Amino acid sequence: MWKTVFGLEWKILKRDRSVLAILILFTVFLVLSSVAGGRHASEMAAGLERSKTSNAQHFSALVSTLKSLEGSQKPLSSKDPRDANWMGKVGAARLLVLPSGPLAAVAVGQRDLKPQAIRVNTDFHLSAERETETPISGPTRLMTGAFDPAFLFVVLFPLVVIALSYELLSGERERGTLAMLLSQPVSQTMLVMGKATARALALCFLTTIFTVVGLVIVDVDMSSSRSLTLMVLLVVVLIAWALFWFAASIAVNALGRDSSTNALLLVGIWLVLVVIVPGLVQVGTDSLYPAPSGIEMVHEAREAAQEAEEKLMGLTGRHDAKRQSKAYAKKLVAIQEKLAKTSAPVMEAAHQQLRERQDLVSTLRFLSPAMVLQSALESIAGSGRDRYRRFDDQADAYHAAYRTYFFNRIRSGESFRLSDVAKMPAFSFDDVPTAQIVQHVFWAILCLLGFGFLLLMSAWPRYKNIGRLSN
């Protein structure tokens, strides 16, 4: 009998113009959001590629100059590649770029907040590089965030489910067809589950097809096993998200209220889970672990190393010939190392505060299924917290190796040679393993299905008390 209910509901859906209009509108927005997310990701990648190419060309020109000066008796000049001090600070400065994930179009995530590239030189701190040639964001974009698939799925997708399912049982009762349906050998639970299954299948099918279509339109590379794995994870987590909201609709329909009340209750649940709880988590995090101010952090670091800072400014402010001397370079290195050592506790305290803040948000995400989904989508897109933390840690390690290499060259008192170029530390980003992403998204899927199961279990007994005998 369940198949009969399912088949009947499927025929009703195909003839219901309002349902078709909702699904068509949703698929249009889904494709548009994929295009918008893909454009944001491609513009960012293109801008960073320009910066990376410019950095490589600049370094290649210096190597050519160094080759022509090899063995020359010409005195050192400004911007001379034989000067290890200048090379470490300016000439050989490296641009470390965080590559975009294969499904970067899915979620902008922390790309709006964290730098995609870091410039490394012999200074004691790292410089964040941002692409400035991409289009300027308007005030609306800055206030609301990017219109990417993640925004569509987290914010708008539940409203589509609500529109399709708020009157699963109440609609039949208000149209006077419930008594007729229940005169057949079918229970209220079977009736509701059959109707919900038909609508969930229609929505999940369209979501899967047009998510893939949207990502193909923006030229997402599907050739690698990692891309295919991430795509499967995306589809499964979206199905789990849809099932959660259908379970919520089933639970609300079990209360035996009219359709307008059901819609109001479901919108209220959406408002709490998607808007209010994430907002309260943000406020609570800001109260317990306020984000460290970059200006304040630098000011405190300089106060902690005020003496070394004054000496460093005194040396770098000179414009005479002594700037090219080996003694000057060694003294500069000694002051920079003292400055870095004295400032390290302040910088580390600020970084630790930021990490504790991120860890708290990660833990509190389980208070809202919407936050769970957002975190999972960012992991799939490669724009989540774990990937950026991994990039920062590797950049810090490379920075230490880079400084050590050039400081040793400066202390040796020898000129920078062509053979030293090959000995410079190289950087290669070690990406988050696919298995780690799978584990993170698996817990998100399990959480969403768990919330949905609890809602269904709470609604199950109520269907014995509603229907023909309800008010």
C-alpha positions as CSV (number, residue, x, y, z in Angstrom):
1,M,0.0,0.0,0.0
2,W,3.0,2.3,0.7
3,K,3.9,2.1,-3.0
4,T,0.3,3.1,-4.0
5,V,0.5,6.2,-1.8
6,F,3.9,7.0,-3.2
7,G,2.7,6.6,-6.8
8,L,-0.4,8.7,-6.2
9,E,1.6,11.5,-4.6
10,W,4.1,11.4,-7.5
11,K,1.2,11.9,-10.0
12,I,-0.2,14.8,-7.9
13,L,3.3,16.5,-7.8
14,K,3.6,16.3,-11.6
15,R,0.2,18.1,-12.0
16,D,0.7,20.7,-9.2
17,R,1.9,23.9,-10.9
18,S,2.9,25.5,-7.7
19,V,5.3,22.7,-6.8
20,L,6.7,22.8,-10.3
21,A,7.2,26.5,-10.1
22,I,9.0,26.2,-6.8
23,L,11.3,23.4,-8.1
24,I,12.1,25.3,-11.3
25,L,12.9,28.5,-9.4
26,F,15.1,26.6,-7.1
27,T,17.0,25.0,-9.9
28,V,17.6,28.4,-11.6
29,F,19.0,29.8,-8.4
30,L,21.1,26.7,-7.9
31,V,22.8,27.2,-11.3
32,L,23.2,30.9,-10.7
33,S,24.8,30.4,-7.3
34,S,27.2,27.9,-8.9
35,V,28.2,30.4,-11.6
36,A,28.6,33.1,-8.9
37,G,30.7,30.9,-6.7
38,G,32.8,29.7,-9.7
39,R,33.4,33.2,-10.9
40,H,34.6,34.3,-7.4
41,A,36.9,31.3,-7.2
42,S,38.3,31.8,-10.7
43,E,38.9,35.5,-10.3
44,M,40.7,34.9,-7.1
45,A,42.8,32.1,-8.7
46,A,43.6,34.3,-11.7
47,G,44.6,37.2,-9.6
48,L,46.9,35.1,-7.5
49,E,48.4,33.4,-10.6
50,R,49.2,36.9,-11.9
51,S,51.0,37.7,-8.6
52,K,52.8,34.4,-8.6
53,T,53.9,34.8,-12.2
54,S,55.1,38.4,-11.5
55,N,57.1,37.2,-8.5
56,A,58.7,34.4,-10.5
57,Q,59.6,36.7,-13.3
58,H,61.2,39.2,-10.9
59,F,63.2,36.4,-9.3
60,S,64.2,35.0,-12.7
61,A,65.5,38.5,-13.7
62,L,67.6,38.7,-10.5
63,V,69.1,35.3,-11.2
64,S,70.1,36.5,-14.7
65,T,71.6,39.6,-13.2
66,L,73.4,37.5,-10.6
67,K,74.8,35.3,-13.4
68,S,76.2,38.2,-15.3
69,L,77.8,39.6,-12.1
70,E,79.3,36.2,-11.0
71,G,83.0,36.7,-10.5
72,S,82.8,40.4,-11.2
73,Q,84.8,42.9,-9.2
74,K,82.1,45.6,-9.4
75,P,81.3,47.1,-5.9
76,L,77.9,46.3,-4.4
77,S,75.2,48.7,-5.4
78,S,71.6,49.1,-4.2
79,K,69.3,46.2,-5.1
80,D,72.4,44.1,-5.9
81,P,71.6,40.3,-6.0
82,R,75.1,39.6,-4.6
83,D,74.0,41.3,-1.3
84,A,72.5,38.4,0.8
85,N,70.9,41.0,3.1
86,W,69.0,42.7,0.3
87,M,68.2,39.4,-1.4
88,G,66.7,37.9,1.8
89,K,64.6,41.0,2.5
90,V,63.4,42.0,-1.0
91,G,65.0,40.3,-3.9
92,A,64.3,36.6,-3.2
93,A,61.1,37.2,-1.2
94,R,58.8,34.3,-1.8
95,L,55.0,34.4,-2.5
96,L,53.4,31.3,-0.9
97,V,50.0,30.7,-2.6
98,L,47.2,28.5,-1.2
99,P,45.9,26.7,-4.2
100,S,42.1,26.5,-4.7
101,G,40.3,23.3,-4.0
102,P,38.8,21.3,-6.9
103,L,35.3,22.3,-5.7
104,A,36.1,25.8,-4.7
105,A,32.9,27.1,-6.3
106,V,30.8,25.4,-3.7
107,A,31.6,27.8,-0.8
108,V,33.6,31.0,-0.5
109,G,34.0,30.2,3.2
110,Q,37.0,31.9,4.7
111,R,38.4,33.1,1.4
112,D,36.8,36.5,2.2
113,L,38.6,36.6,5.6
114,K,41.9,34.8,5.2
115,P,44.6,35.6,2.7
116,Q,45.2,33.2,-0.1
117,A,48.9,34.1,-0.3
118,I,51.6,35.1,2.1
119,R,54.9,36.9,1.3
120,V,57.9,35.6,3.0
121,N,61.2,37.5,3.6
122,T,63.6,37.9,6.4
123,D,61.3,40.2,8.5
124,F,60.2,38.7,11.8
125,H,56.5,38.7,10.7
126,L,54.7,37.4,7.6
127,S,52.9,39.7,5.2
128,A,49.4,38.7,4.0
129,E,49.0,39.2,0.2
130,R,45.6,40.0,-1.2
131,E,44.6,40.2,-4.8
132,T,43.7,43.8,-5.6
133,E,42.9,43.5,-9.2
134,T,39.6,41.6,-8.7
135,P,36.4,43.7,-8.9
136,I,35.6,45.8,-5.8
137,S,32.8,44.3,-3.7
138,G,29.8,46.5,-3.1
139,P,28.3,47.2,0.3
140,T,25.5,44.7,-0.1
141,R,28.0,42.0,-1.0
142,L,30.1,42.8,2.1
143,M,27.1,42.8,4.4
144,T,25.4,39.6,3.1
145,G,28.3,37.5,1.9
146,A,28.7,35.7,-1.3
147,F,25.8,34.2,-3.2
148,D,27.4,30.8,-3.6
149,P,25.9,27.3,-3.4
150,A,26.7,27.1,0.3
151,F,24.5,30.2,1.0
152,L,21.7,28.7,-1.2
153,F,21.8,25.3,0.6
154,V,22.2,26.6,4.1
155,V,19.7,29.5,3.9
156,L,17.2,29.0,1.0
157,F,17.1,25.2,0.6
158,P,15.2,24.7,3.9
159,L,12.6,27.2,2.8
160,V,12.1,25.1,-0.4
161,V,11.6,22.0,1.7
162,I,9.1,23.8,3.9
163,A,7.1,25.0,0.9
164,L,6.9,21.4,-0.4
165,S,6.1,19.7,2.9
166,Y,4.3,22.0,5.4
167,E,0.9,20.5,4.6
168,L,1.8,16.8,4.3
169,L,-1.2,15.8,6.5
170,S,-3.0,19.0,7.3
171,G,-3.6,19.7,3.6
172,E,-5.4,16.4,3.1
173,R,-7.5,17.1,6.2
174,E,-8.4,20.6,5.1
175,R,-9.3,19.4,1.6
176,G,-11.5,16.7,3.1
177,T,-9.6,13.8,1.5
178,L,-7.9,12.5,4.6
179,A,-10.9,10.4,5.7
180,M,-11.2,8.9,2.3
181,L,-7.6,8.0,2.2
182,L,-7.6,6.5,5.7
183,S,-10.6,4.3,4.7
184,Q,-8.1,2.4,2.7
185,P,-5.7,-0.1,4.4
186,V,-3.1,2.6,5.0
187,S,-2.0,4.2,8.3
188,Q,-1.5,7.9,8.8
189,T,2.2,7.2,9.3
190,M,2.4,5.4,6.0
191,L,0.5,8.1,4.3
192,V,2.7,10.9,5.5
193,M,5.9,8.9,4.8
194,G,4.8,8.1,1.3
195,K,4.0,11.7,0.5
196,A,7.2,13.0,2.1
197,T,9.3,10.3,0.3
198,A,7.9,11.3,-3.1
199,R,8.6,15.0,-2.5
200,A,12.1,14.4,-1.1
201,L,13.1,12.2,-4.0
202,A,11.9,14.9,-6.5
203,L,13.9,17.6,-4.7
204,C,17.0,15.5,-4.1
205,F,17.1,14.4,-7.7
206,L,16.9,17.9,-9.0
207,T,19.4,19.1,-6.4
208,T,21.9,16.4,-7.4
209,I,21.5,16.9,-11.2
210,F,21.7,20.7,-11.2
211,T,24.5,20.9,-8.6
212,V,26.6,18.9,-11.0
213,V,25.4,20.9,-14.0
214,G,26.2,24.2,-12.2
215,L,29.7,23.0,-11.3
216,V,30.3,21.7,-14.9
217,I,29.3,25.1,-16.2
218,V,32.1,26.8,-14.2
219,D,34.6,24.2,-15.4
220,V,35.2,22.3,-12.2
221,D,37.8,19.5,-12.9
222,M,36.1,16.2,-12.3
223,S,39.0,14.1,-13.6
224,S,40.8,13.3,-10.4
225,S,39.7,10.8,-7.7
226,R,39.7,13.6,-5.1
227,S,37.2,15.7,-7.1
228,L,34.9,12.7,-7.5
229,T,35.1,11.9,-3.8
230,L,34.3,15.4,-2.9
231,M,31.4,15.5,-5.3
232,V,29.9,12.3,-3.7
233,L,30.4,13.8,-0.3
234,L,28.6,17.0,-1.4
235,V,25.6,15.0,-2.8
236,V,25.3,12.8,0.3
237,V,25.5,15.7,2.8
238,L,22.9,17.6,0.9
239,I,20.6,14.6,0.9
240,A,21.1,14.3,4.7
241,W,20.3,18.1,5.0
242,A,17.1,17.6,2.9
243,L,16.0,14.6,5.0
244,F,16.5,16.6,8.2
245,W,14.1,19.3,7.0
246,F,11.5,16.7,5.8
247,A,11.8,15.0,9.2
248,A,11.1,18.4,10.8
249,S,8.0,18.8,8.6
250,I,6.8,15.4,9.5
251,A,7.2,16.2,13.2
252,V,5.3,19.5,12.9
253,N,2.5,17.8,10.9
254,A,2.2,15.3,13.7
255,L,1.0,18.1,16.0
256,G,-2.4,18.1,14.2
257,R,-2.5,21.8,13.5
258,D,-3.7,23.6,10.4
259,S,-1.4,24.2,7.4
260,S,-0.8,27.9,8.1
261,T,0.3,27.1,11.7
262,N,2.6,24.3,10.4
263,A,4.2,26.8,8.0
264,L,4.6,29.3,10.8
265,L,6.2,26.7,13.1
266,L,8.6,25.5,10.4
267,V,9.7,29.0,9.5
268,G,10.2,29.6,13.2
269,I,12.5,26.5,13.4
270,W,14.3,27.8,10.3
271,L,14.8,31.2,11.9
272,V,16.2,29.7,15.1
273,L,18.5,27.1,13.5
274,V,19.8,29.2,10.5
275,V,19.8,32.7,11.9
276,I,19.5,33.0,15.7
277,V,21.7,30.1,17.0
278,P,24.6,30.9,14.6
279,G,24.3,34.6,15.6
280,L,24.3,33.7,19.3
281,V,27.3,31.5,18.8
282,Q,29.2,34.4,17.1
283,V,28.3,36.7,20.0
284,G,29.3,34.2,22.6
285,T,32.6,33.5,20.9
286,D,33.3,37.2,20.6
287,S,32.6,37.6,24.3
288,L,34.8,34.6,25.5
289,Y,37.5,34.9,22.9
290,P,37.5,38.4,21.3
291,A,39.4,38.4,18.0
292,P,42.9,39.9,18.5
293,S,43.4,43.3,16.9
294,G,46.2,43.2,14.3
295,I,47.2,46.8,15.0
296,E,47.2,46.1,18.8
297,M,49.2,42.9,18.4
298,V,51.9,44.7,16.4
299,H,51.9,47.6,18.9
300,E,52.3,45.2,21.8
301,A,55.1,43.3,20.0
302,R,57.0,46.5,19.3
303,E,56.6,47.6,22.9
304,A,58.0,44.3,24.1
305,A,61.0,44.7,21.8
306,Q,61.2,48.5,21.9
307,E,65.0,48.7,22.3
308,A,65.6,46.3,19.4
309,E,63.0,48.2,17.3
310,E,64.8,51.5,17.9
311,K,68.1,50.0,17.0
312,L,66.7,48.4,13.9
313,M,65.0,51.7,12.8
314,G,68.3,53.5,13.4
315,L,70.2,51.1,11.1
316,T,67.6,50.9,8.3
317,G,67.3,54.7,8.3
318,R,70.9,55.1,7.2
319,H,71.6,56.0,3.6
320,D,75.4,56.1,3.6
321,A,77.8,53.5,2.1
322,K,78.0,51.6,5.4
323,R,74.7,50.0,4.5
324,Q,76.7,47.8,2.0
325,S,79.3,46.7,4.6
326,K,79.4,43.2,6.0
327,A,79.5,44.5,9.6
328,Y,76.3,46.4,9.0
329,A,74.5,43.3,7.6
330,K,75.6,41.2,10.6
331,K,74.5,43.8,13.1
332,L,71.2,44.1,11.3
333,V,70.7,40.3,11.5
334,A,71.5,40.3,15.2
335,I,68.9,43.0,15.9
336,Q,66.3,41.3,13.8
337,E,66.8,38.0,15.7
338,K,66.5,39.8,19.0
339,L,63.4,41.6,17.8
340,A,61.8,38.3,16.7
341,K,62.8,36.5,19.9
342,T,61.4,39.3,22.2
343,S,58.2,39.6,20.2
344,A,57.5,35.9,19.8
345,P,55.6,35.5,23.1
346,V,53.2,38.3,22.2
347,M,52.6,37.0,18.7
348,E,52.2,33.4,20.0
349,A,49.7,34.5,22.6
350,A,47.6,36.3,19.9
351,H,47.7,33.2,17.7
352,Q,46.7,30.9,20.5
353,Q,43.8,33.2,21.3
354,L,42.7,33.0,17.7
355,R,43.0,29.2,17.6
356,E,41.0,28.8,20.8
357,R,38.3,31.0,19.2
358,Q,38.2,28.8,16.1
359,D,38.1,25.6,18.2
360,L,35.2,27.0,20.2
361,V,33.2,27.8,17.1
362,S,34.1,24.3,15.7
363,T,32.7,22.7,18.9
364,L,29.6,24.8,19.1
365,R,28.6,24.1,15.5
366,F,26.7,21.0,16.7
367,L,24.2,23.4,18.3
368,S,22.7,24.1,14.9
369,P,22.4,21.7,11.9
370,A,22.9,24.8,9.7
371,M,26.4,25.4,11.2
372,V,27.2,21.7,10.7
373,L,26.3,21.9,7.1
374,Q,28.2,25.1,6.5
375,S,31.4,23.6,8.1
376,A,31.0,20.5,5.9
377,L,30.5,22.5,2.7
378,E,33.6,24.6,3.5
379,S,35.7,21.5,4.0
380,I,34.5,20.1,0.6
381,A,35.3,23.4,-1.1
382,G,38.7,23.7,0.5
383,S,37.8,27.0,2.2
384,G,37.4,25.8,5.7
385,R,39.2,26.5,9.0
386,D,41.4,23.3,9.0
387,R,42.9,24.0,5.5
388,Y,43.8,27.6,6.3
389,R,45.3,26.6,9.7
390,R,47.4,24.0,7.8
391,F,48.5,26.6,5.3
392,D,49.5,29.0,8.1
393,D,51.5,26.4,10.0
394,Q,53.4,25.4,6.9
395,A,54.0,29.0,6.0
396,D,55.4,29.6,9.5
397,A,57.7,26.6,9.2
398,Y,59.0,27.8,5.8
399,H,59.5,31.3,7.1
400,A,61.7,30.0,9.9
401,A,63.8,27.9,7.3
402,Y,64.0,30.9,5.0
403,R,65.2,33.3,7.7
404,T,67.8,30.7,8.9
405,Y,69.2,30.2,5.5
406,F,69.7,33.9,4.7
407,F,70.9,34.8,8.1
408,N,73.5,32.1,7.9
409,R,74.6,33.5,4.5
410,I,74.9,37.0,6.0
411,R,76.9,35.8,9.0
412,S,79.3,34.0,6.7
413,G,80.2,37.3,5.2
414,E,80.3,35.9,1.7
415,S,78.4,37.3,-1.3
416,F,75.3,35.6,-2.6
417,R,76.2,33.3,-5.5
418,L,74.5,31.7,-8.3
419,S,75.0,28.3,-6.7
420,D,73.2,29.5,-3.6
421,V,69.9,29.9,-5.5
422,A,69.5,26.1,-5.8
423,K,70.1,25.7,-2.0
424,M,67.3,28.1,-1.1
425,P,64.4,26.4,0.8
426,A,61.5,25.5,-1.4
427,F,57.8,25.5,-0.5
428,S,55.2,23.0,-1.5
429,F,51.8,23.0,0.2
430,D,50.9,19.7,1.8
431,D,47.1,19.7,1.3
432,V,44.5,18.2,3.7
433,P,44.3,14.5,3.1
434,T,41.1,13.4,1.4
435,A,40.5,10.9,4.2
436,Q,40.4,13.7,6.7
437,I,37.8,15.6,4.7
438,V,35.8,12.4,4.4
439,Q,35.9,12.0,8.2
440,H,34.8,15.6,8.8
441,V,31.9,15.4,6.4
442,F,30.9,11.9,7.6
443,W,30.4,13.3,11.1
444,A,28.3,16.1,9.6
445,I,26.2,13.6,7.7
446,L,25.8,11.4,10.8
447,C,24.8,14.5,12.9
448,L,22.1,15.6,10.4
449,L,20.7,12.2,10.1
450,G,20.7,11.8,13.8
451,F,18.8,15.1,14.3
452,G,16.3,13.9,11.7
453,F,15.9,10.5,13.3
454,L,15.1,12.1,16.7
455,L,12.5,14.3,15.1
456,L,10.9,11.3,13.5
457,M,10.9,9.3,16.7
458,S,9.2,12.2,18.5
459,A,6.5,12.4,15.9
460,W,5.8,8.7,15.5
461,P,3.4,8.2,18.5
462,R,1.5,11.3,17.7
463,Y,0.1,9.9,14.4
464,K,-2.1,7.5,16.4
465,N,-4.0,10.5,17.9
466,I,-4.5,12.7,14.9
467,G,-6.4,12.5,11.6
468,R,-10.1,11.7,11.4
469,L,-10.7,12.3,15.1
470,S,-8.6,15.5,15.5
471,N,-10.1,18.9,15.7
